[in-house]
Amino acid sequence: MVQKVALLTAGGFAPCLSSAIGGLIQRYTELTPDTEIIGYRHGYQGLLTGDYLPVTDEVRANAALLHEYGGSPLGNSRVKLTNTKDLRKRKLIQKGDNPLKVAADRLVADGVDVLHTIGGDDTNTTAADLAAYLAEHDYGLTVVGLPKTIDNDIIPIKQSLGAWTAAEMGARFAQNIVAEHNSASRMLIVHEVMGRNCGWLTAATAKAYRDWLDTREWLPEFGLSREAWDVHAVYVPEGHIDVQAESERLRGIMDSVGNVTIFLSEGAGLSSIIAEMETAGQEIPRDPFGHVKLDKINPGAWFAKEFAQLLGAEKVMVQKSGYYSRSAAANQTDLDLIKQCTDLAVDCALRGESGVIGQDEENGDQLTAIDFQRIKGGKRFDITKDWFVETLTSIGQDLPENED
């Protein structure tokens, strides 16, 4: 019988973390109300240090409130259990420590039977390392993960929690940003959307924004036109960006409409930018997971500079919707998926079945506990999807060639 459960959220925020915590607490309260629950603070950092919050009777009684908020009440961090050098630098382990053993021993010391990890591919691949260590050394703990990432780029999961909401919030953000299109003549707006290796969020955000445009009435006779409010280009990491060809097309739009708006994945064209930096002898900044620090590279500003000159833009504005989108409370579509996943997560935990809960694309999209060893990051967005092709076709953009 499960006596004690621990929860943690890790990685970047997504519009599902708070709700997923609430859903897990509600499901345990429904099925096994005597099960003790704790939440480690700031992800694996709290696990290593034994820093946690107890789920009291008052928290159980008010767990539904967590569905109304974004962020995570437990807090997150980007701590990777297998990055020993970084953990020592943060003083989370001592020299000579095996961090997986430190984490495992902490779980045992805290009396934990089940650990629920809520995070993206890095969080759950780290959970996979921990689960393997626990099994190999007969710790007898169950680890059940939930898939969180607004990029929707976890293999083999069809839909990660929070991604739908992030696209909706990105579109809402764009409604105000694109309103700036005539704050000056020949205005170039670059809306940079999160998505390091996967363009799903940028594509879905552009679609959601254009769906909103479909609901509006226009007055082109007095300067209120859909053409000016529209998206004129959508660039994702999976598609090669022919800057010269696109600048010629967009120059025509700038000349006729008076402004250009681009939706750009933060990882789009990244290889070209890195190559230019390396040629110039510049150091490529990376995080503890080895990822390029996109906030330091700043692809939106790089492409804005390139296109501004080619389009003859008189004013340029680069706006990033990432933090606005990822910190939102989950919308109803995500809430429904979160409930399905948290209910199954608890059911699996109670029968001692480890894995990551998700719709398995390699198994008919069945919602199931996917073996941790099958979880990988870097899923590519299929740029041949009908809805994305329709988006590009309707704005006059050629279908891109796959980026190698």
N, C-alpha and C positions, 0 to 999 in steps of 0.2 A: 504494500500500500504506500502511496506517495504521502509522505509526512510534511515535506517542505519543498517549496518551489522558489526559484530565483529568476528574476527577469532582468534583462539589460537591453538598452538601445545604444547603437553605435554608428559611427560614420557620420555623414552629413544628414541634416534633417530632411524629412519628407512628410507630406500631409497624411500620415497614417500612424506615426509612432505613439502619440498620446492615445488615440483610439484603440490601437492594438493592445496597449497595456490595459486599457479599460475593459476590452473584450475578454482578455485572458482572465482578469480578476473576476469578471461577471460569470464566466463559464465555470471556473473553479468553485466559486461561491454556490452556483447552481447544483453542481454535481458532487463536490466534496467540500462542504463548508468548513470542515475542521482542518483542511490543509493549510499550513502556515505559508505565507507568501512574503518575500522580500524583493526589493528592487535595488540592484547595484547602481550606484551613481556614476555617471560619466563612463558608461560602457565597461570595457575590459580594464580600464584604470581602476574603477571601483572594485572590480573583482580581485585584482592583484593586491589592493590595499585593505580589503574588507570594509569598504565604505558603502553602506546601504541604508535604505529607508524601509521600515516595516510597513506592511499593508495591515493597518489596524481595522477594527470593526467599523469605524467611521469612514475609512477609505473604501471599504467594501460597500457600505450603504450608499456611497456617493460616487461609485465608479463610473456611472453613466455620464457624469460631468466631463470625463476625459474625452468623450466623443465630440465635445463642442470646441475643443482647442487644438491648435497646431503645436509644433515643437514637441518636446518630451519633458514631462515633469521630472524624469530621472536624470536628464542631461546626457549629452553624448561626448565622445572624444574619438580621435583617430589614432587609437593605440592598437598595434598589431603584436600579438603574442609571440610571433616568431622573429620579430625584429629586435634581437637582444641588445644591439648597440643603442638603438633609440630608447629602449626601456631603461637601460643603465643611465643614459643621459638625463632622462626624466626622473631618475632616482626611484623608479617603481620596482626595481629588483637590485640585488647586490651582485657584485662581481662573482662569477662562477655559478650563479643561479641558472637553472633551467626554467624559463618563464612558464612553460606548460605545466611543469611540476608545481611551481608556486601557485598557479591558478587552480590546479587540481586539488592540491592540499588545502587551499582556502575553501573550496567548495565542501570538502570533507569536514574541515574545522567548523564551518557554518552549518553543517548538518543538512546540506542540500541534496535532494534526490533527483530533481529535474531542473535543468537550466534552459530557459527560453531566450534565444538571441533574436533581436529584431534589427535587421540591417540589410545592407546591400551585399554585393558579391564579396567584398573584402571582409565584412563582418562574418559572413557565413562560411567563407573559406577558412577564416581563422577559427570559427566554431568547428569546422571539419577537422582541423589540426588538433583542437582540444578534445573532440569526441574520439578521435583515433587514439590519442594518448590515454584517455580514460579507459577505453576498451582494452588497449594493449597492456595496461598495468592493473587491470581488474578493479577499477574504482567503482564500477556498478552504478554509474550515473547515466541518466538519459538526457540528451541534448536535442531540443526541437527548435528549429529556426523559422522565422517569418521573413519573407522577401520584401525589402524596402529599397526602392531607388526610383527617383523621378525620371531617370534616363530610360527605364524599362529595358535594361540591358543584361539581365541575368539569364544565363543558359542553365537549364532548358525551360525556364518559366515564361509562360505566355504573357502574363500581365502582373507586374509587380505592384505592390500596394502603394497608393499615393500618386501614381503617375497620371491617372486621369484628372485628378484634382489639380496637379501642377500645370497641366495643359490648359485647363479652364482658367486658372489664376494668371497664367502667362498671357492669355488672350484678354483678360480683364485689364491687366497692366498695360497692354498695348493700346487699349481703347483711349487711354489718356495720353500716352506717349505719341501716338500717331496724330492726335489732335494738334500737335506742335508743327505739323507739316507746312503750314503757311505762316509760321512765326517769322519767316524771312523768305525771300525769293530764292529759288533754286536750292531747296532744302534737301539734305541727305540725312535720313534717319536709319541707323543700324540698331536693330533690336537683337541683342545677344542673349541667347537662350542656353541654359545648361545642357550639357551633352558632350562629354569628352570624346568618346569613341562611337557613340550611337546617336543618330539623328531623329529618333522617334519623337522625342519631346518637342523639338523644333517643328517637325512636320505636323504633329498633332496640335500644337499651339497655333500654327498658321491656319490650320483647318478650323479650329474652334473660333478664331478671330474672324475668319471670313464667313463662318456660319452666322456670327453676330451681325456682320454687315448685311447679310440677307434679310435680317429682321428690321432693318432701318428704312426710313423714308428719306429721300434726298431732294435737294433743291439746287440743281446744277446751274440754273439761271442766275443764282446769286452766290456762286462760289462754294456751294455745299454739294460736292460730287463724290460718288463712290470711287471713281477712278483715282482721286487724290487720297482718299482714305484707305485704299486697297494695299495689299502686300504686292510688291513688284518683283521680288526674288526670294527664294528659299534655298539656303545652302546648308548641306549636312555633311558630316565627315565621310559618308559612304560615296559621295559623288564628287568627281573632279570639278574644280572651279576654273573655267577658262576665263580668266579676268579680262582678257582683251575682247573676246567675243561678247561677253556679258556687258562690258562697258559700252560697247556699240549699241546693244539693244536698250540698255538703261538710259543711255544718252538721249535716245529718241523719246523715251517716256519723260525724262526731265524736260526736254524741249517742249513737249506737247502738254503735259499735265502740270509741270512746274515744281515737282518734287518726286523723290524716290524713297521708298521704304524697303529695307532688306531685313528679313528674319534669318539670323545666322547662328548655327550651333557653335558653341565655344571651342569645339574641337575641329571645326571645318577648316580645311587647308592648313592644319597644324604642321604637317610634315614639311610644307614649303617654308613656313615661318622658321621652324627649327633649323632647317638646312641653311637658310640665310644667316641665322644667328651663329651657327657653327662655322660657316665660312668667314664670318667677321671675327671669329675667335672668342665669342661670348659664351659664358658658362650657362648651361641649361638648368634652371632651378627645379628641384624635385622634392616631393614630400616623403615621409617615412615608408610609403608603399612603393616608391619608385616612380610615381606618376609625375609628369611635368606639372609644375604649379601654373595653372592657366591664368591666375590673377596676376602673375608676374610677366607672363608672355603677352597677355592682353590681345587675343586675336581680333576682337571687335574693333579696337583702335587701329590695328594694323590694316585691316581691310577697309576701314573707313578712310584712312589716309590714301590708300591706293585708288579707291573708287572716286574720292572727292576730286582728285586732280583730273582723272579721266572723264568725269561727268561735268566738270566745270561747276561744281557745287559752291555756293556762296556761304553756306552755313552747314555745319555737320554736327550731328548729335548722336552719341552712342549711349544706349541705355541697356542695363542688364536686369532681367526680371527674376533671376535665379533665387535670390534670398526672399523676395516677395512671394514667389510661387511655392518654394519648399517649406515655408513656415506656416502655411495656411492649415486650417482645420479641414478634415476630409469632407468631400462632397458626398451626396447620397449614393452615387454609383460606387465610390470607393468604400463607403461604410458597409454596403451590402457585401462586397468582396471580403472586407476585413472580418466581418462576422463569420462568414463561411470558413475563413482560414483560421481564426482564433478558436472557433468551436472544434475544428478538426485537430488543431494543435494540442488542445487539452485532451481530447479523446486519445490521440496517439501517445501523449505523455503518460496517461493513466495506464496504458497497456505496455509501456516501456519501449515504444517504437521511436527511434531517433530519425531525424531527417529534416529537410526544409519543406514547409508546406507551400504548395503552389500547383498551378495548372501545368501539367507536364506536356510540353509540346511534342515530345518524342513518344508519348503514350496516349494519343488521342485527346489531348488537353484535359485529361482526368485530374481532378483535384486530389492530391495524394501527398504522402510524405516521401519526398525525393531524397535518395541517398546523397549524403554530403559530398561524396567523392565525384558526383556528377555535376556539382554546382561550379560554374565558372563565370567569370566576368567577360565583358567585351563583346556581348551579342551585337551583331550588326543589324541595323534597320534595313529592311527589304525595300529598296527604293522603287521596286516594280509594283508595289501595292497599288491596287486600283485607285484608292482614295487619294494617294499621294500623286500618282500620275495625273489624275483629274485636277488636282490643285495646280500643278505646274502648267498643265495644258491651258487651264482657264486664265492664267496670268501671262501667257505667252512665253513661258520659259521652256527652252529645250530640255528634254530628259537628259540628265547628266550621265556621263560614262562612269563606271565604277572606279573609285579611287583605290589604287593598289596599296 
